[in-house]
C-alpha cells in the first residue's frame, strides 16, 4: 500500500509531463542539481507573489505594505487592479483559501485566490472562483483544459459544504464558475462555467490519473517522458542521462506554477 498523498495541480501536471520528474521532485525530493529559473524569471515570479500579497491584504482590509524595492511594475499592476479589477458579486468571501477533498486513498487540494459564496443574477445560490494572473494571457479554451481549472472546480464541487457548514445542501456543479483575471488584459476576463456532466467526466479523469500514480508507485516504475522538449526545461536531465536534449528557456506553465518560487528552488511536498 502507498501512503496518502496530498495532490495539487502542479503534481498532476508534472506527472503527466514526466513520471520520472514527478518521482524525483515530489517523492524522492531530490534537490535540483541546477537552478531551474534564470534571474529574469525569478524576478517575474517574485513580482507575482508580491502582487498576490497586496490583493490579499486589500480584501482583508489591511494596509498595503511596501515590501522590498519600489518596483514600478508591481505598482502598475496594482493600479490596474484597483481601476480595472473584475466586478465581484456580493457574498461571503474567502481569501487565499485552501480546500482539500479525498480522492481514492489520497487527497486533492486547491488554493483559491478568492472564493465567494453568493447568488447568481437569477438569484440561485452560487460559488465564484477568482484567480489573478500576471503572466501571458491564455485563451479561454486553453484555460478550460488547464489542470488548475479542472482541479479547483472539481475540489469545490466535491467539498463546498465543508466551506459553509450551515449549508442545507451542496451546490451543484452548474452553480460554480471560475473567473481568470489577467493584469495584461484587465477588461477581458475569462469566465468558465461548470455542469454536472462536466464534473462527472472531470472527476473520473482525475480518479483515473490518481490510480495511475498509485500503480506506478506500487510497481516503483517511473518512466522518462518521450518528449525531449520537456527535458530541455528540466533541471533533473543530468539525473536521467538526457543532457543531449540541450537546455532551453524555462517558462513554467500555469499548472506548474507555485505560490512560492522557493518550491522550484528546493522541491517539497505540499
URZIRA-V967983 format. One record per residue. N is the residue number from 1. PHI is phi in whole degrees, -180 to 180 (none if undefined). Layout:
BEGIN
n = [N/N]
phi = [PHI/PHI]
END
This chain:
BEGIN
n = [1/2/3/4/5/6/7/8/9/10/11/12/13/14/15/16/17/18/19/20/21/22/23/24/25/26/27/28/29/30/31/32/33/34/35/36/37/38/39/40/41/42/43/44/45/46/47/48/49/50/51/52/53/54/55/56/57/58/59/60/61/62/63/64/65/66/67/68/69/70/71/72/73/74/75/76/77/78/79/80/81/82/83/84/85/86/87/88/89/90/91/92/93/94/95/96/97/98/99/100/101/102/103/104/105/106/107/108/109/110/111/112/113/114/115/116/117/118/119/120/121/122/123/124/125/126/127/128/129/130/131/132/133/134/135/136/137/138/139/140/141/142/143/144/145/146/147/148/149/150/151/152/153/154/155/156/157/158/159/160/161/162/163/164/165/166/167/168/169/170/171/172/173/174/175/176/177/178/179/180/181/182/183/184/185/186/187/188/189/190/191/192/193/194/195/196/197/198/199/200/201/202/203/204/205/206/207/208/209/210/211/212/213/214/215/216/217/218/219/220/221/222/223/224/225/226/227/228/229/230/231/232/233/234/235/236/237/238/239/240/241/242/243/244/245/246/247/248/249/250/251/252/253/254/255/256/257/258/259/260/261/262/263/264/265/266/267/268/269/270]
phi = [none/-88/-76/-76/-113/-107/-103/-116/-56/-68/-69/-67/-59/-64/-62/-67/-69/-166/-57/-66/-63/-58/-63/-64/-79/-104/-99/-76/55/-73/-61/-60/-72/-155/-62/-81/-118/-80/-62/-65/-70/-60/-63/-62/-73/-66/-63/-62/-64/-65/-60/-64/-63/-63/-64/-59/-65/-59/-72/-85/59/-109/-64/-79/-89/-85/-90/76/-69/-76/-87/-66/-65/-64/-66/-66/-59/-65/-63/-63/-64/-66/-90/-133/-66/-68/-74/-105/-74/-73/148/-77/-103/-126/-105/47/-105/-103/-137/-131/-132/-73/-147/62/-94/-126/-135/-121/-132/-138/-117/-96/-59/-150/-126/-122/-102/-151/-134/-72/-60/-88/88/-78/-56/-148/-124/-122/-98/-125/-136/-98/-124/-110/-90/-67/-60/-106/-72/-60/-64/-65/-67/-61/-90/-66/-61/-60/-59/-65/-69/-63/-69/-64/-63/-68/-63/-81/-127/-67/-69/-75/-80/-112/-67/-83/-61/-74/-155/-68/-74/-74/-55/-73/-99/-114/-147/-129/-115/-97/-121/-102/-65/-79/-138/-64/-96/-122/-70/-105/-108/-117/-88/-141/-154/-62/-64/-63/-68/-59/-71/-62/-66/-61/-64/-66/-62/-61/-67/-64/-63/-66/-60/-59/-61/-69/-68/-63/-80/55/-120/-128/-66/-77/-65/-86/-94/-69/-66/-66/-67/-64/-107/-109/-73/-91/-59/-68/-69/-107/70/-108/-60/-65/-68/83/-126/-114/-71/-78/-135/-66/-70/-53/-68/-102/-68/-126/-64/-122/-60/-58/-61/-85/-76/-144/-56/-152/-91/-84]
END
